[in-house]
Amino acid sequence: VQFVESGGGLAQPGGSLRLSCVASGFTFSQSQMRWFPQVPGKEREWLAVIIRPGLGTDYADSVNRRFIITRDNSVNTVYLQMNNLKPEDTAVYYCNTGWDNPWGRGTQVIVSS
């Protein structure tokens, strides 16, 4: 099982970023996928989840409709569209099916003016 995250970078408050995660080593189309931000000294907590096709999405309260999680099963990729970014969104973002698989390297998001 492998996850390769990309798309992070430096953004200004109010700006947008689109994260991508390419997954391999399991049946992607049948798996839920989650995004997890992590800041130094804190545990990863899920931010967004997309269930198998047709079963919807869910978000942590902190997202407040600013982020959108989508997936493309044809390329084993999950995305996180991040809008109206805030400094508190600064973190390394990881994707995974849950908490049991190995973690990728993540992608760093920094929101600062």
Sequence and secondary structure as in RCSB ss.txt:
>XXXX:A:sequence
VQFVESGGGLAQPGGSLRLSCVASGFTFSQSQMRWFPQVPGKEREWLAVIIRPGLGTDYADSVNRRFIITRDNSV
NTVYLQMNNLKPEDTAVYYCNTGWDNPWGRGTQVIVSS
>XXXX:A:secstr
 EEEEE  EEE TT  EEEEEEEESS GGGS EEEEEE TTS     EEE STTS EEE GGGTT EEEEEEGGG
TEEEEEE S  GGG EEEEEESSSSS     EEEEE  
